[in-house]
Amino acid sequence: MAQCRILLLPGWLDSGPDHWQSRWQLRHGYRRVTQDDWLWPKRGDWMARLEDVLLESAPRPTTYVVRPPPRGYE
């Protein structure tokens, strides 16, 4: 069985250097899915980028580590 791939999916404005996702990326070598525009994200662009990352390597189980939106953002 293939080893599980871990993808970090930051929320709006990305995750700064002291954020837990950034620390996990450095400590464990997890992959961060980066976006072209963190300030004005577009759903279609975001989904296309995620698909690009998933298709870069052979299919295997994937765990998504997401950051919830900021309080009051709905």
C-alpha positions as CSV (number, residue, x, y, z in Angstrom):
1,M,0.0,0.0,0.0
2,A,1.3,3.5,-0.9
3,Q,2.2,5.8,1.9
4,C,-0.4,8.5,2.6
5,R,0.4,11.9,1.2
6,I,-0.3,14.9,3.6
7,L,-1.3,18.2,2.0
8,L,-1.6,21.4,4.0
9,L,-4.4,23.6,2.7
10,P,-4.0,27.1,4.3
11,G,-7.0,29.4,4.5
12,W,-7.5,32.9,3.3
13,L,-4.2,35.0,3.4
14,D,-2.1,31.8,3.8
15,S,-0.5,30.8,7.1
16,G,2.4,32.8,8.5
17,P,5.8,31.4,9.6
18,D,4.6,30.9,13.2
19,H,1.3,29.2,12.3
20,W,1.0,25.5,13.2
21,Q,0.7,24.6,9.5
22,S,4.1,26.2,8.7
23,R,5.7,24.5,11.6
24,W,4.3,21.1,10.5
25,Q,5.6,21.8,7.0
26,L,9.1,22.3,8.3
27,R,9.0,19.6,10.9
28,H,7.4,16.8,8.9
29,G,8.0,17.8,5.3
30,Y,4.3,18.0,4.5
31,R,3.4,19.8,1.2
32,R,1.6,23.1,1.3
33,V,-0.8,23.8,-1.6
34,T,0.1,27.3,-2.6
35,Q,-2.2,29.7,-4.4
36,D,-1.5,32.5,-6.9
37,D,-3.7,35.0,-5.0
38,W,-4.1,34.6,-1.3
39,L,-5.9,38.0,-0.9
40,W,-8.7,37.5,-3.5
41,P,-9.0,33.7,-4.0
42,K,-11.3,32.3,-6.6
43,R,-12.9,28.9,-6.0
44,G,-12.2,27.6,-9.6
45,D,-8.5,28.7,-9.4
46,W,-8.1,27.1,-6.0
47,M,-9.6,23.8,-7.1
48,A,-7.5,23.7,-10.2
49,R,-4.4,24.2,-8.2
50,L,-5.3,21.4,-5.8
51,E,-6.0,19.2,-8.8
52,D,-2.6,20.0,-10.3
53,V,-0.9,19.1,-7.1
54,L,-2.8,15.8,-6.8
55,L,-2.0,14.8,-10.4
56,E,1.8,15.6,-10.1
57,S,2.4,12.1,-8.7
58,A,0.9,8.6,-8.8
59,P,-2.5,8.2,-7.1
60,R,-2.3,7.4,-3.4
61,P,-4.3,8.0,-0.3
62,T,-4.2,11.7,0.7
63,T,-5.0,13.5,3.9
64,Y,-5.9,17.1,3.7
65,V,-4.9,19.3,6.7
66,V,-7.1,22.4,6.5
67,R,-7.2,25.7,8.4
68,P,-10.7,26.9,9.3
69,P,-11.8,30.3,8.1
70,P,-11.3,33.3,10.5
71,R,-14.0,34.0,13.1
72,G,-16.9,35.9,11.6
73,Y,-16.1,34.8,8.1
74,E,-19.0,33.1,6.5
